[in-house]
Amino acid sequence: MCSPEPINCFPVLLNILSNTFLRLRNSTARLRLWSQLFSTGENAEVKNYIFFGLFTYLLVLAAGLPPLFAMSSVEDYKVKSTSC
């Protein structure tokens, strides 16, 4: 029933239980289960969109961090703090 990967066992168990309850109620409907972690379709447009979105986010993050460290040093200089 389950593959060696434990992540597949829970959906399979829910599928078996759901179909059992449907049979108990004399229903002709059945549930089928597909367990795929990631989409297998190759869509270059979506990949480019995700890549450039993450790249833009990292550029903004990289531009914002150095001033944060600089302001910390300026504050330390103003209050004349020293480290032992």
VEXMI-567230 format. One record per atom (N, C-alpha, C, CB): residue in one letter; residue number from 1; x, z, y. Coordinates in nm, 2 decimals. Glycine has a CB too. Layout:
VEXMI-567230
<atom paro="a" rodo="NUM" X="X" Z="Z" Y="Y"/>
...
END
This chain:
VEXMI-567230
<atom paro="m" rodo="1" X="0.08" Z="0.00" Y="-0.12"/>
<atom paro="m" rodo="1" X="0.00" Z="0.00" Y="0.00"/>
<atom paro="m" rodo="1" X="0.09" Z="0.00" Y="0.13"/>
<atom paro="m" rodo="1" X="-0.09" Z="0.12" Y="0.00"/>
<atom paro="c" rodo="2" X="0.18" Z="0.09" Y="0.13"/>
<atom paro="c" rodo="2" X="0.27" Z="0.10" Y="0.25"/>
<atom paro="c" rodo="2" X="0.40" Z="0.04" Y="0.22"/>
<atom paro="c" rodo="2" X="0.28" Z="0.25" Y="0.29"/>
<atom paro="s" rodo="3" X="0.46" Z="-0.02" Y="0.33"/>
<atom paro="s" rodo="3" X="0.59" Z="-0.07" Y="0.32"/>
<atom paro="s" rodo="3" X="0.69" Z="0.05" Y="0.33"/>
<atom paro="s" rodo="3" X="0.62" Z="-0.18" Y="0.43"/>
<atom paro="p" rodo="4" X="0.82" Z="0.03" Y="0.31"/>
<atom paro="p" rodo="4" X="0.91" Z="0.14" Y="0.31"/>
<atom paro="p" rodo="4" X="0.92" Z="0.21" Y="0.45"/>
<atom paro="p" rodo="4" X="1.05" Z="0.10" Y="0.27"/>
<atom paro="e" rodo="5" X="0.88" Z="0.13" Y="0.56"/>
<atom paro="e" rodo="5" X="0.88" Z="0.18" Y="0.69"/>
<atom paro="e" rodo="5" X="0.77" Z="0.28" Y="0.72"/>
<atom paro="e" rodo="5" X="0.88" Z="0.07" Y="0.79"/>
<atom paro="p" rodo="6" X="0.79" Z="0.40" Y="0.76"/>
<atom paro="p" rodo="6" X="0.68" Z="0.50" Y="0.78"/>
<atom paro="p" rodo="6" X="0.59" Z="0.46" Y="0.89"/>
<atom paro="p" rodo="6" X="0.74" Z="0.63" Y="0.80"/>
<atom paro="i" rodo="7" X="0.63" Z="0.38" Y="0.98"/>
<atom paro="i" rodo="7" X="0.54" Z="0.34" Y="1.09"/>
<atom paro="i" rodo="7" X="0.42" Z="0.26" Y="1.05"/>
<atom paro="i" rodo="7" X="0.62" Z="0.27" Y="1.20"/>
<atom paro="n" rodo="8" X="0.43" Z="0.19" Y="0.93"/>
<atom paro="n" rodo="8" X="0.32" Z="0.11" Y="0.89"/>
<atom paro="n" rodo="8" X="0.22" Z="0.19" Y="0.80"/>
<atom paro="n" rodo="8" X="0.38" Z="0.00" Y="0.80"/>
<atom paro="c" rodo="9" X="0.26" Z="0.31" Y="0.76"/>
<atom paro="c" rodo="9" X="0.17" Z="0.38" Y="0.67"/>
<atom paro="c" rodo="9" X="0.04" Z="0.44" Y="0.74"/>
<atom paro="c" rodo="9" X="0.24" Z="0.50" Y="0.61"/>
<atom paro="f" rodo="10" X="0.05" Z="0.48" Y="0.87"/>
<atom paro="f" rodo="10" X="-0.06" Z="0.54" Y="0.94"/>
<atom paro="f" rodo="10" X="-0.17" Z="0.43" Y="0.96"/>
<atom paro="f" rodo="10" X="-0.02" Z="0.60" Y="1.07"/>
<atom paro="p" rodo="11" X="-0.13" Z="0.31" Y="1.01"/>
<atom paro="p" rodo="11" X="-0.24" Z="0.21" Y="1.03"/>
<atom paro="p" rodo="11" X="-0.30" Z="0.17" Y="0.90"/>
<atom paro="p" rodo="11" X="-0.18" Z="0.09" Y="1.10"/>
<atom paro="v" rodo="12" X="-0.22" Z="0.16" Y="0.79"/>
<atom paro="v" rodo="12" X="-0.28" Z="0.12" Y="0.66"/>
<atom paro="v" rodo="12" X="-0.38" Z="0.23" Y="0.61"/>
<atom paro="v" rodo="12" X="-0.17" Z="0.10" Y="0.56"/>
<atom paro="l" rodo="13" X="-0.34" Z="0.35" Y="0.63"/>
<atom paro="l" rodo="13" X="-0.43" Z="0.46" Y="0.59"/>
<atom paro="l" rodo="13" X="-0.56" Z="0.46" Y="0.67"/>
<atom paro="l" rodo="13" X="-0.36" Z="0.60" Y="0.61"/>
<atom paro="l" rodo="14" X="-0.55" Z="0.43" Y="0.80"/>
<atom paro="l" rodo="14" X="-0.68" Z="0.42" Y="0.88"/>
<atom paro="l" rodo="14" X="-0.76" Z="0.30" Y="0.84"/>
<atom paro="l" rodo="14" X="-0.64" Z="0.41" Y="1.03"/>
<atom paro="n" rodo="15" X="-0.70" Z="0.19" Y="0.80"/>
<atom paro="n" rodo="15" X="-0.77" Z="0.08" Y="0.75"/>
<atom paro="n" rodo="15" X="-0.84" Z="0.11" Y="0.62"/>
<atom paro="n" rodo="15" X="-0.67" Z="-0.04" Y="0.73"/>
<atom paro="i" rodo="16" X="-0.78" Z="0.18" Y="0.53"/>
<atom paro="i" rodo="16" X="-0.84" Z="0.21" Y="0.40"/>
<atom paro="i" rodo="16" X="-0.96" Z="0.30" Y="0.42"/>
<atom paro="i" rodo="16" X="-0.73" Z="0.28" Y="0.31"/>
<atom paro="l" rodo="17" X="-0.94" Z="0.41" Y="0.51"/>
<atom paro="l" rodo="17" X="-1.05" Z="0.50" Y="0.53"/>
<atom paro="l" rodo="17" X="-1.16" Z="0.43" Y="0.60"/>
<atom paro="l" rodo="17" X="-1.00" Z="0.62" Y="0.62"/>
<atom paro="s" rodo="18" X="-1.14" Z="0.35" Y="0.70"/>
<atom paro="s" rodo="18" X="-1.24" Z="0.28" Y="0.77"/>
<atom paro="s" rodo="18" X="-1.32" Z="0.19" Y="0.68"/>
<atom paro="s" rodo="18" X="-1.19" Z="0.20" Y="0.89"/>
<atom paro="n" rodo="19" X="-1.26" Z="0.12" Y="0.60"/>
<atom paro="n" rodo="19" X="-1.33" Z="0.03" Y="0.50"/>
<atom paro="n" rodo="19" X="-1.40" Z="0.11" Y="0.40"/>
<atom paro="n" rodo="19" X="-1.23" Z="-0.06" Y="0.43"/>
<atom paro="t" rodo="20" X="-1.35" Z="0.23" Y="0.36"/>
<atom paro="t" rodo="20" X="-1.42" Z="0.31" Y="0.27"/>
<atom paro="t" rodo="20" X="-1.55" Z="0.36" Y="0.33"/>
<atom paro="t" rodo="20" X="-1.34" Z="0.43" Y="0.22"/>
<atom paro="f" rodo="21" X="-1.55" Z="0.41" Y="0.46"/>
<atom paro="f" rodo="21" X="-1.67" Z="0.45" Y="0.52"/>
<atom paro="f" rodo="21" X="-1.77" Z="0.34" Y="0.54"/>
<atom paro="f" rodo="21" X="-1.63" Z="0.52" Y="0.66"/>
<atom paro="l" rodo="22" X="-1.72" Z="0.22" Y="0.57"/>
<atom paro="l" rodo="22" X="-1.81" Z="0.11" Y="0.58"/>
<atom paro="l" rodo="22" X="-1.88" Z="0.08" Y="0.45"/>
<atom paro="l" rodo="22" X="-1.73" Z="-0.02" Y="0.63"/>
<atom paro="r" rodo="23" X="-1.81" Z="0.09" Y="0.34"/>
<atom paro="r" rodo="23" X="-1.87" Z="0.06" Y="0.21"/>
<atom paro="r" rodo="23" X="-1.97" Z="0.17" Y="0.17"/>
<atom paro="r" rodo="23" X="-1.76" Z="0.06" Y="0.10"/>
<atom paro="l" rodo="24" X="-1.94" Z="0.30" Y="0.21"/>
<atom paro="l" rodo="24" X="-2.04" Z="0.41" Y="0.19"/>
<atom paro="l" rodo="24" X="-2.17" Z="0.38" Y="0.26"/>
<atom paro="l" rodo="24" X="-1.98" Z="0.54" Y="0.23"/>
<atom paro="r" rodo="25" X="-2.16" Z="0.32" Y="0.37"/>
<atom paro="r" rodo="25" X="-2.29" Z="0.29" Y="0.45"/>
<atom paro="r" rodo="25" X="-2.35" Z="0.16" Y="0.41"/>
<atom paro="r" rodo="25" X="-2.25" Z="0.29" Y="0.60"/>
<atom paro="n" rodo="26" X="-2.30" Z="0.10" Y="0.31"/>
<atom paro="n" rodo="26" X="-2.35" Z="-0.03" Y="0.25"/>
<atom paro="n" rodo="26" X="-2.34" Z="-0.14" Y="0.36"/>
<atom paro="n" rodo="26" X="-2.50" Z="-0.01" Y="0.21"/>
<atom paro="s" rodo="27" X="-2.23" Z="-0.14" Y="0.43"/>
<atom paro="s" rodo="27" X="-2.21" Z="-0.25" Y="0.53"/>
<atom paro="s" rodo="27" X="-2.13" Z="-0.36" Y="0.46"/>
<atom paro="s" rodo="27" X="-2.13" Z="-0.19" Y="0.65"/>
<atom paro="t" rodo="28" X="-2.15" Z="-0.48" Y="0.51"/>
<atom paro="t" rodo="28" X="-2.08" Z="-0.60" Y="0.45"/>
<atom paro="t" rodo="28" X="-1.96" Z="-0.63" Y="0.54"/>
<atom paro="t" rodo="28" X="-2.17" Z="-0.72" Y="0.45"/>
<atom paro="a" rodo="29" X="-1.94" Z="-0.56" Y="0.65"/>
<atom paro="a" rodo="29" X="-1.83" Z="-0.58" Y="0.74"/>
<atom paro="a" rodo="29" X="-1.70" Z="-0.52" Y="0.68"/>
<atom paro="a" rodo="29" X="-1.85" Z="-0.53" Y="0.88"/>
<atom paro="r" rodo="30" X="-1.59" Z="-0.58" Y="0.71"/>
<atom paro="r" rodo="30" X="-1.46" Z="-0.52" Y="0.66"/>
<atom paro="r" rodo="30" X="-1.36" Z="-0.53" Y="0.78"/>
<atom paro="r" rodo="30" X="-1.41" Z="-0.60" Y="0.54"/>
<atom paro="l" rodo="31" X="-1.27" Z="-0.44" Y="0.78"/>
<atom paro="l" rodo="31" X="-1.17" Z="-0.44" Y="0.88"/>
<atom paro="l" rodo="31" X="-1.04" Z="-0.49" Y="0.82"/>
<atom paro="l" rodo="31" X="-1.15" Z="-0.30" Y="0.94"/>
<atom paro="r" rodo="32" X="-0.97" Z="-0.57" Y="0.90"/>
<atom paro="r" rodo="32" X="-0.84" Z="-0.62" Y="0.85"/>
<atom paro="r" rodo="32" X="-0.73" Z="-0.56" Y="0.95"/>
<atom paro="r" rodo="32" X="-0.83" Z="-0.77" Y="0.84"/>
<atom paro="l" rodo="33" X="-0.62" Z="-0.54" Y="0.90"/>
<atom paro="l" rodo="33" X="-0.51" Z="-0.48" Y="0.98"/>
<atom paro="l" rodo="33" X="-0.39" Z="-0.57" Y="0.99"/>
<atom paro="l" rodo="33" X="-0.47" Z="-0.34" Y="0.93"/>
<atom paro="w" rodo="34" X="-0.33" Z="-0.58" Y="1.11"/>
<atom paro="w" rodo="34" X="-0.20" Z="-0.65" Y="1.13"/>
<atom paro="w" rodo="34" X="-0.11" Z="-0.55" Y="1.20"/>
<atom paro="w" rodo="34" X="-0.21" Z="-0.78" Y="1.21"/>
<atom paro="s" rodo="35" X="0.00" Z="-0.52" Y="1.14"/>
<atom paro="s" rodo="35" X="0.09" Z="-0.43" Y="1.20"/>
<atom paro="s" rodo="35" X="0.22" Z="-0.50" Y="1.24"/>
<atom paro="s" rodo="35" X="0.12" Z="-0.31" Y="1.10"/>
<atom paro="q" rodo="36" X="0.23" Z="-0.53" Y="1.37"/>
<atom paro="q" rodo="36" X="0.35" Z="-0.59" Y="1.42"/>
<atom paro="q" rodo="36" X="0.38" Z="-0.51" Y="1.55"/>
<atom paro="q" rodo="36" X="0.32" Z="-0.74" Y="1.45"/>
<atom paro="l" rodo="37" X="0.51" Z="-0.47" Y="1.55"/>
<atom paro="l" rodo="37" X="0.55" Z="-0.39" Y="1.67"/>
<atom paro="l" rodo="37" X="0.56" Z="-0.48" Y="1.79"/>
<atom paro="l" rodo="37" X="0.68" Z="-0.33" Y="1.64"/>
<atom paro="f" rodo="38" X="0.61" Z="-0.60" Y="1.78"/>
<atom paro="f" rodo="38" X="0.63" Z="-0.69" Y="1.89"/>
<atom paro="f" rodo="38" X="0.57" Z="-0.82" Y="1.86"/>
<atom paro="f" rodo="38" X="0.78" Z="-0.70" Y="1.92"/>
<atom paro="s" rodo="39" X="0.54" Z="-0.89" Y="1.97"/>
<atom paro="s" rodo="39" X="0.48" Z="-1.02" Y="1.96"/>
<atom paro="s" rodo="39" X="0.59" Z="-1.12" Y="1.90"/>
<atom paro="s" rodo="39" X="0.43" Z="-1.07" Y="2.09"/>
<atom paro="t" rodo="40" X="0.55" Z="-1.20" Y="1.81"/>
<atom paro="t" rodo="40" X="0.64" Z="-1.30" Y="1.75"/>
<atom paro="t" rodo="40" X="0.64" Z="-1.43" Y="1.82"/>
<atom paro="t" rodo="40" X="0.61" Z="-1.32" Y="1.61"/>
<atom paro="g" rodo="41" X="0.55" Z="-1.45" Y="1.92"/>
<atom paro="g" rodo="41" X="0.55" Z="-1.58" Y="1.99"/>
<atom paro="g" rodo="41" X="0.66" Z="-1.59" Y="2.09"/>
<atom paro="g" rodo="41" X="0.42" Z="-1.59" Y="2.06"/>
<atom paro="e" rodo="42" X="0.72" Z="-1.71" Y="2.09"/>
<atom paro="e" rodo="42" X="0.83" Z="-1.73" Y="2.18"/>
<atom paro="e" rodo="42" X="0.78" Z="-1.79" Y="2.31"/>
<atom paro="e" rodo="42" X="0.94" Z="-1.82" Y="2.12"/>
<atom paro="n" rodo="43" X="0.77" Z="-1.72" Y="2.42"/>
<atom paro="n" rodo="43" X="0.72" Z="-1.77" Y="2.54"/>
<atom paro="n" rodo="43" X="0.83" Z="-1.75" Y="2.65"/>
<atom paro="n" rodo="43" X="0.58" Z="-1.70" Y="2.59"/>
<atom paro="a" rodo="44" X="0.90" Z="-1.86" Y="2.69"/>
<atom paro="a" rodo="44" X="1.01" Z="-1.85" Y="2.78"/>
<atom paro="a" rodo="44" X="0.97" Z="-1.80" Y="2.92"/>
<atom paro="a" rodo="44" X="1.08" Z="-1.98" Y="2.79"/>
<atom paro="e" rodo="45" X="0.85" Z="-1.84" Y="2.96"/>
<atom paro="e" rodo="45" X="0.80" Z="-1.80" Y="3.09"/>
<atom paro="e" rodo="45" X="0.78" Z="-1.65" Y="3.10"/>
<atom paro="e" rodo="45" X="0.67" Z="-1.87" Y="3.12"/>
<atom paro="v" rodo="46" X="0.73" Z="-1.59" Y="3.00"/>
<atom paro="v" rodo="46" X="0.71" Z="-1.44" Y="3.00"/>
<atom paro="v" rodo="46" X="0.84" Z="-1.37" Y="3.00"/>
<atom paro="v" rodo="46" X="0.62" Z="-1.40" Y="2.89"/>
<atom paro="k" rodo="47" X="0.93" Z="-1.42" Y="2.92"/>
<atom paro="k" rodo="47" X="1.07" Z="-1.36" Y="2.91"/>
<atom paro="k" rodo="47" X="1.14" Z="-1.37" Y="3.05"/>
<atom paro="k" rodo="47" X="1.15" Z="-1.43" Y="2.80"/>
<atom paro="n" rodo="48" X="1.13" Z="-1.48" Y="3.11"/>
<atom paro="n" rodo="48" X="1.19" Z="-1.50" Y="3.24"/>
<atom paro="n" rodo="48" X="1.13" Z="-1.40" Y="3.35"/>
<atom paro="n" rodo="48" X="1.18" Z="-1.64" Y="3.29"/>
<atom paro="y" rodo="49" X="1.00" Z="-1.39" Y="3.34"/>
<atom paro="y" rodo="49" X="0.93" Z="-1.30" Y="3.43"/>
<atom paro="y" rodo="49" X="0.97" Z="-1.16" Y="3.41"/>
<atom paro="y" rodo="49" X="0.77" Z="-1.32" Y="3.41"/>
<atom paro="i" rodo="50" X="0.98" Z="-1.11" Y="3.29"/>
<atom paro="i" rodo="50" X="1.03" Z="-0.98" Y="3.26"/>
<atom paro="i" rodo="50" X="1.17" Z="-0.96" Y="3.30"/>
<atom paro="i" rodo="50" X="1.01" Z="-0.95" Y="3.11"/>
<atom paro="f" rodo="51" X="1.26" Z="-1.06" Y="3.27"/>
<atom paro="f" rodo="51" X="1.40" Z="-1.04" Y="3.31"/>
<atom paro="f" rodo="51" X="1.42" Z="-1.03" Y="3.46"/>
<atom paro="f" rodo="51" X="1.48" Z="-1.16" Y="3.25"/>
<atom paro="f" rodo="52" X="1.35" Z="-1.12" Y="3.54"/>
<atom paro="f" rodo="52" X="1.37" Z="-1.12" Y="3.68"/>
<atom paro="f" rodo="52" X="1.31" Z="-1.00" Y="3.75"/>
<atom paro="f" rodo="52" X="1.32" Z="-1.25" Y="3.74"/>
<atom paro="g" rodo="53" X="1.20" Z="-0.95" Y="3.69"/>
<atom paro="g" rodo="53" X="1.14" Z="-0.83" Y="3.74"/>
<atom paro="g" rodo="53" X="1.23" Z="-0.71" Y="3.72"/>
<atom paro="g" rodo="53" X="1.00" Z="-0.81" Y="3.67"/>
<atom paro="l" rodo="54" X="1.28" Z="-0.70" Y="3.60"/>
<atom paro="l" rodo="54" X="1.38" Z="-0.59" Y="3.58"/>
<atom paro="l" rodo="54" X="1.50" Z="-0.60" Y="3.66"/>
<atom paro="l" rodo="54" X="1.41" Z="-0.58" Y="3.43"/>
<atom paro="f" rodo="55" X="1.55" Z="-0.72" Y="3.68"/>
<atom paro="f" rodo="55" X="1.67" Z="-0.75" Y="3.76"/>
<atom paro="f" rodo="55" X="1.65" Z="-0.71" Y="3.90"/>
<atom paro="f" rodo="55" X="1.71" Z="-0.90" Y="3.74"/>
<atom paro="t" rodo="56" X="1.53" Z="-0.75" Y="3.96"/>
<atom paro="t" rodo="56" X="1.50" Z="-0.71" Y="4.09"/>
<atom paro="t" rodo="56" X="1.49" Z="-0.56" Y="4.11"/>
<atom paro="t" rodo="56" X="1.37" Z="-0.78" Y="4.14"/>
<atom paro="y" rodo="57" X="1.43" Z="-0.49" Y="4.01"/>
<atom paro="y" rodo="57" X="1.42" Z="-0.35" Y="4.02"/>
<atom paro="y" rodo="57" X="1.56" Z="-0.28" Y="4.02"/>
<atom paro="y" rodo="57" X="1.34" Z="-0.30" Y="3.90"/>
<atom paro="l" rodo="58" X="1.65" Z="-0.33" Y="3.93"/>
<atom paro="l" rodo="58" X="1.78" Z="-0.27" Y="3.93"/>
<atom paro="l" rodo="58" X="1.86" Z="-0.30" Y="4.06"/>
<atom paro="l" rodo="58" X="1.86" Z="-0.33" Y="3.81"/>
<atom paro="l" rodo="59" X="1.84" Z="-0.42" Y="4.12"/>
<atom paro="l" rodo="59" X="1.91" Z="-0.44" Y="4.24"/>
<atom paro="l" rodo="59" X="1.86" Z="-0.35" Y="4.35"/>
<atom paro="l" rodo="59" X="1.88" Z="-0.59" Y="4.29"/>
<atom paro="v" rodo="60" X="1.73" Z="-0.32" Y="4.36"/>
<atom paro="v" rodo="60" X="1.68" Z="-0.22" Y="4.46"/>
<atom paro="v" rodo="60" X="1.73" Z="-0.08" Y="4.43"/>
<atom paro="v" rodo="60" X="1.52" Z="-0.23" Y="4.46"/>
<atom paro="l" rodo="61" X="1.73" Z="-0.05" Y="4.30"/>
<atom paro="l" rodo="61" X="1.78" Z="0.08" Y="4.27"/>
<atom paro="l" rodo="61" X="1.93" Z="0.10" Y="4.30"/>
<atom paro="l" rodo="61" X="1.76" Z="0.11" Y="4.12"/>
<atom paro="a" rodo="62" X="2.01" Z="-0.01" Y="4.27"/>
<atom paro="a" rodo="62" X="2.15" Z="0.00" Y="4.30"/>
<atom paro="a" rodo="62" X="2.18" Z="0.00" Y="4.45"/>
<atom paro="a" rodo="62" X="2.22" Z="-0.13" Y="4.24"/>
<atom paro="a" rodo="63" X="2.09" Z="-0.06" Y="4.53"/>
<atom paro="a" rodo="63" X="2.11" Z="-0.06" Y="4.68"/>
<atom paro="a" rodo="63" X="2.07" Z="0.08" Y="4.74"/>
<atom paro="a" rodo="63" X="2.02" Z="-0.17" Y="4.74"/>
<atom paro="g" rodo="64" X="1.98" Z="0.15" Y="4.67"/>
<atom paro="g" rodo="64" X="1.94" Z="0.28" Y="4.72"/>
<atom paro="g" rodo="64" X="2.02" Z="0.40" Y="4.68"/>
<atom paro="g" rodo="64" X="1.80" Z="0.30" Y="4.68"/>
<atom paro="l" rodo="65" X="2.10" Z="0.39" Y="4.58"/>
<atom paro="l" rodo="65" X="2.17" Z="0.51" Y="4.53"/>
<atom paro="l" rodo="65" X="2.29" Z="0.54" Y="4.62"/>
<atom paro="l" rodo="65" X="2.21" Z="0.49" Y="4.39"/>
<atom paro="p" rodo="66" X="2.38" Z="0.45" Y="4.66"/>
<atom paro="p" rodo="66" X="2.50" Z="0.49" Y="4.74"/>
<atom paro="p" rodo="66" X="2.47" Z="0.57" Y="4.87"/>
<atom paro="p" rodo="66" X="2.57" Z="0.37" Y="4.77"/>
<atom paro="p" rodo="67" X="2.36" Z="0.53" Y="4.94"/>
<atom paro="p" rodo="67" X="2.33" Z="0.61" Y="5.06"/>
<atom paro="p" rodo="67" X="2.29" Z="0.75" Y="5.03"/>
<atom paro="p" rodo="67" X="2.22" Z="0.54" Y="5.14"/>
<atom paro="l" rodo="68" X="2.23" Z="0.77" Y="4.91"/>
<atom paro="l" rodo="68" X="2.20" Z="0.91" Y="4.87"/>
<atom paro="l" rodo="68" X="2.32" Z="0.99" Y="4.85"/>
<atom paro="l" rodo="68" X="2.11" Z="0.90" Y="4.74"/>
<atom paro="f" rodo="69" X="2.42" Z="0.94" Y="4.79"/>
<atom paro="f" rodo="69" X="2.55" Z="1.01" Y="4.77"/>
<atom paro="f" rodo="69" X="2.62" Z="1.03" Y="4.90"/>
<atom paro="f" rodo="69" X="2.64" Z="0.94" Y="4.67"/>
<atom paro="a" rodo="70" X="2.61" Z="0.94" Y="4.99"/>
<atom paro="a" rodo="70" X="2.68" Z="0.95" Y="5.11"/>
<atom paro="a" rodo="70" X="2.62" Z="1.06" Y="5.20"/>
<atom paro="a" rodo="70" X="2.68" Z="0.81" Y="5.19"/>
<atom paro="m" rodo="71" X="2.48" Z="1.06" Y="5.20"/>
<atom paro="m" rodo="71" X="2.42" Z="1.17" Y="5.28"/>
<atom paro="m" rodo="71" X="2.45" Z="1.30" Y="5.22"/>
<atom paro="m" rodo="71" X="2.26" Z="1.14" Y="5.28"/>
<atom paro="s" rodo="72" X="2.46" Z="1.32" Y="5.10"/>
<atom paro="s" rodo="72" X="2.50" Z="1.45" Y="5.04"/>
<atom paro="s" rodo="72" X="2.64" Z="1.49" Y="5.09"/>
<atom paro="s" rodo="72" X="2.50" Z="1.44" Y="4.89"/>
<atom paro="s" rodo="73" X="2.73" Z="1.40" Y="5.10"/>
<atom paro="s" rodo="73" X="2.87" Z="1.43" Y="5.15"/>
<atom paro="s" rodo="73" X="2.86" Z="1.46" Y="5.29"/>
<atom paro="s" rodo="73" X="2.96" Z="1.31" Y="5.12"/>
<atom paro="v" rodo="74" X="2.78" Z="1.40" Y="5.37"/>
<atom paro="v" rodo="74" X="2.77" Z="1.42" Y="5.52"/>
<atom paro="v" rodo="74" X="2.71" Z="1.56" Y="5.54"/>
<atom paro="v" rodo="74" X="2.68" Z="1.32" Y="5.59"/>
<atom paro="e" rodo="75" X="2.61" Z="1.60" Y="5.46"/>
<atom paro="e" rodo="75" X="2.55" Z="1.73" Y="5.47"/>
<atom paro="e" rodo="75" X="2.66" Z="1.84" Y="5.44"/>
<atom paro="e" rodo="75" X="2.43" Z="1.75" Y="5.38"/>
<atom paro="d" rodo="76" X="2.74" Z="1.82" Y="5.33"/>
<atom paro="d" rodo="76" X="2.84" Z="1.91" Y="5.30"/>
<atom paro="d" rodo="76" X="2.94" Z="1.93" Y="5.41"/>
<atom paro="d" rodo="76" X="2.91" Z="1.87" Y="5.17"/>
<atom paro="y" rodo="77" X="2.97" Z="1.81" Y="5.48"/>
<atom paro="y" rodo="77" X="3.07" Z="1.82" Y="5.59"/>
<atom paro="y" rodo="77" X="3.01" Z="1.89" Y="5.71"/>
<atom paro="y" rodo="77" X="3.11" Z="1.67" Y="5.63"/>
<atom paro="k" rodo="78" X="2.88" Z="1.88" Y="5.73"/>
<atom paro="k" rodo="78" X="2.82" Z="1.94" Y="5.85"/>
<atom paro="k" rodo="78" X="2.82" Z="2.10" Y="5.83"/>
<atom paro="k" rodo="78" X="2.68" Z="1.89" Y="5.87"/>
<atom paro="v" rodo="79" X="2.79" Z="2.14" Y="5.71"/>
<atom paro="v" rodo="79" X="2.78" Z="2.29" Y="5.69"/>
<atom paro="v" rodo="79" X="2.92" Z="2.34" Y="5.65"/>
<atom paro="v" rodo="79" X="2.68" Z="2.32" Y="5.58"/>
<atom paro="k" rodo="80" X="3.02" Z="2.26" Y="5.64"/>
<atom paro="k" rodo="80" X="3.16" Z="2.30" Y="5.61"/>
<atom paro="k" rodo="80" X="3.17" Z="2.37" Y="5.48"/>
<atom paro="k" rodo="80" X="3.21" Z="2.38" Y="5.72"/>
<atom paro="s" rodo="81" X="3.10" Z="2.31" Y="5.38"/>
<atom paro="s" rodo="81" X="3.10" Z="2.37" Y="5.24"/>
<atom paro="s" rodo="81" X="3.23" Z="2.32" Y="5.17"/>
<atom paro="s" rodo="81" X="2.98" Z="2.34" Y="5.16"/>
<atom paro="t" rodo="82" X="3.28" Z="2.41" Y="5.09"/>
<atom paro="t" rodo="82" X="3.40" Z="2.38" Y="5.01"/>
<atom paro="t" rodo="82" X="3.38" Z="2.42" Y="4.87"/>
<atom paro="t" rodo="82" X="3.53" Z="2.44" Y="5.07"/>
<atom paro="s" rodo="83" X="3.45" Z="2.35" Y="4.78"/>
<atom paro="s" rodo="83" X="3.44" Z="2.39" Y="4.64"/>
<atom paro="s" rodo="83" X="3.57" Z="2.46" Y="4.60"/>
<atom paro="s" rodo="83" X="3.41" Z="2.26" Y="4.55"/>
<atom paro="c" rodo="84" X="3.55" Z="2.56" Y="4.51"/>
<atom paro="c" rodo="84" X="3.67" Z="2.63" Y="4.47"/>
<atom paro="c" rodo="84" X="3.75" Z="2.57" Y="4.37"/>
<atom paro="c" rodo="84" X="3.63" Z="2.77" Y="4.43"/>
END
